[in-house]
C-alpha cells in the first residue's frame, strides 16, 4: 500500500508524506528547506535589522499547489523560485502555474532542482533540470537555476557519499549547468550540512552565488569560500505562501543577477 500511495503522490503532486509512515516521504515530495526544518529549526524569526537593503522573495513547490501570485506581489514579494525537478524522474506538476504565474504578477523568477546525489550523476541531473524548466533566458526576468543540496529526506544525511565524492558530484552538476545555459547556478544549502557532507569545501564561492538557509534572525556563519550570501531563506513559516527569503540587496540587484 505504501508503494501505491507513493506512486499516487508523484502522479498527482500531492503534498509530501503521501506514502506510508514506514516508507518515509514519497519520492519527489522533497522541497527547499525540508532538511533545515527537520534538523535546525522549524520556525525562524523575524530578520534582525541589517544595514543593507533587502528584497523579499519566496520559494514554492508542489506543496503549495496553485499559488496566489498577485496576493504575494501586493504583500511585497518581488522574486520567486519554483521547484522544477528532483533527481531524473520527478517534475513538479504545478510548475507551469507557479513559474508562469510569478512572471505574470511582475516578479523576477527562477527554478530550482532538488538534488539526490545517490540516484544519478550530477551531470545527468543538471541535464534533466535544464530540459524540464531549469534553463535560463536573457529576458531580464529569469534568474539562474538553483542546485538545492541539503539533508537527504529519504535516507543517509550525505546520500551515502564521502566528502570528496559529494564535492565531485556538486562540481559535475554545476559544470554541466554552466555548459548548458552559460550561467553559473546558485547553490542553496545550510552551513551545518555543507560542513558535514563536503568537509566545508571552499571551491565554489568564486563563481556560484550562495543561497543560505538558516531559520534565525541572522544568516549566521557561511560555508567556506563565500564571503557573503546572495539570498537567505530565513523562515519556513512566513506570513504568506511558501518559504520566505531575503535577497541581499535592492530590487535592481535581483535584476542584475537575472541579467548575468
N, C-alpha and C positions, 0 to 999 in steps of 0.2 A: 504493500500500500504506500509506503514511503517513497518508493521509486516512482509510482504513478503520480503521486501528488507533486513530486519534484518536477516531473515532466510537464504537468499541467501548469505549474508555476512559470516555467520557462516559456511555454507556448503562449500563455495569456498575459504574461507580465504582472502576475500577482505580486503584491508586496512580499518582501522577504520572509522566509520561515515557513513556506507552504509545505515543506517536507516534514515528515515525522520527526519528533524531537531527537530520537536516537540516530537519525541520519545527518543531523546538523542542518545548516541552511541550504536551500536549494541552489545549485549551480546557476550563476547568473544573477543571484539576488544581492551580491556584494555591491557596496556603494562607497563613495568617498567619505572617509571619516568613520566607517564602520568599526575599524580596529581601534581608532582613537577613543571612541566612545566606550569600547569594551575594556581597554587597557589603561586609560589615563583618567578620564573624567567624563561623565555623562551630560554635564551641563555647560560649563564655561560661564564666564562672567562678562559683564559689560566691559569693553576695552577701556583701559585707563587712558586718560588724556595724553596724547602724544603730540610732539611738536609738528610733525609733518601732516599735511592734509591727506586724508584717506578717502577712498571711494568705495561705497558699499556694493557688494555682489552676492550672488547665491550660486550654489551648485545643486543640481537635481538629477534624479534617476527615475526608473520606473516606479519607485516607491511613492513618488508624488503624483503620478498619473498626469492628467491634463492640468497644466499649471496656469493659474490666473495671472498672466504676464502683465496685463495693464494695471492690475492692483499692485503688483510688485513695483512697477515703474513709478506709480504715483507715491509709493512709500519711500522712494529714494534709491531703489536698486537700479544701478546703471550698467552692470555687466553680469554675465552668467556663463557657467559651464554646465554642459549636459553630458551625462554618461552616454557614450555611443556603443561601446563594445566591452567584452570581457573575454579573455582567452582568444580562441579562434572559432568559437561556435555560438556565442551569445551576442545578440543585437537588441538594444533597448526598444521595445515595441512602441514606446511613446516618443521616440526620438524626433520624428517629424514635427509633431505638435510642439514639443518643447524647444527644439532648436530653431525652427521657423518662427514660432510664437515669440521667442525672445527678440529676434530680429525685427519682427513687425512692430513690437512695442517700442522700439527705438534703442535697444541695448546693443552693446558690443558683446558678441558671444563666441564661444568655442566649444570644443568637445573633449571628453577625456576617456581614457581606456583604463579599466581595472586590470592590473597585471596578475597573471597566475603563472609564475615562472616554473612551476613544476609540471606544466602541461605541454608546453611547446617552447620553441626558441624565441628570443627577443625579436629577431628579425621577422619571424612568422607572425607574431602578434602585432608588430608595427604595420606590416602589410595588411593584415585583417582590419586594423583600425583605420588606416587611410582609405581602404576600399569600402568602408561602411560608415562614412560620416566624419572621419577624423582628419580629413585633408585641410588645406589652407588655401585661401584666395586673397588676392591683394585688393580687397574692396574697402579697406579701412574699418570694417566692422567684424572681421573674423580673427579671433585670437589663435595663436599657435596651439596645437594639441598638447594634452597633458598626459604624462605617464603617472598614474596613481599606483604607487608602490608602497605598501604598508602591511600590517599584520594580515596573515592568512586566515580568513574566517572559516576555512574548510579543513584545516589541519595544522601541521607544524608551522610555528611562527615565521620561520625563514624559508618556507616552502621546501624544506629538505636540502637546501643548498648551503655550501660553505660560504664564508665571507667572500673569498676570491671568485667563486663561481657566481655569486649574486652580482658582484660588480661587473663581471663579464656579461651576464645576461642583460643588465641595465644598459651597458655600453652598446650591446648588439641592437637593442631596441632603439636607442637614441640615434645611433648611426644610420640605421635603416630609415627612421622617420625623416632625418635630415636629407638623406639621399632622395626620398620620395617627394618631399614637399619644399625643400630649400630652406626650411625653418628649423631652428633648434627647439625641441619640445621642452615644455615646462616640466619640472619634476615636483610632484606632490608627495610629501612624506612627513613623518614625525621624527624628531631628533632621537627619541629613545629607540624607535625601530631601526633607524638608519645606523645608529651606533652598534646595535646588537647584530644586525644582519649584514652590514657591509664593513664592519670594523671602523666605522666613521671615515670612510673613504673620502678624499678631498679633491678628486679629479674632475668633477663635473661643474664646479661652481663658476668657472670662467666663461662657459658657453650657455649653460642651461639655467633659465630663471627658476627660482625656488618658490614653491608654494608650501608654506609651513603650516602644519596642523598642530594647534595647541589650544585647548579649551580653558583659557585663563584670561587674566586681564592684560597680559603682555605676551608677545610671541616667545619669550624666553630664549635660551641658548639655541643657536642654529647648528645644523650639521657642519662638519668640517668642509672647507672650500668655499663657503658662501659667507660673505661679509655683511650681506643684507638680504632680506626677503623681498620678493616682489608681491606676493599675496599671502594672506594669513587667514586661515579658517579658524575662527575664534569660538564658534558655538555650533552645536547640532540642535539647539532648541531655540531658534530665533523667533522673533515676533511674527514672522510670516513664513510662507512655504520655503522648504529647503534649508540646507546648512547655510550659515551666514559667514561672510568673508569681508576682509578689508584689503583693497588694493593700496599698496604703499606709495601713494601719490594722488594727485588730482586726476580728473577725468581725461585731460589731454594726454597724460602718461599712459592711460589704458589704451587710447587710440594709437599712441606711439608704438606700444607693444603689438597691436594689431597690424600696423603698417610695416613693422620689422625694421 
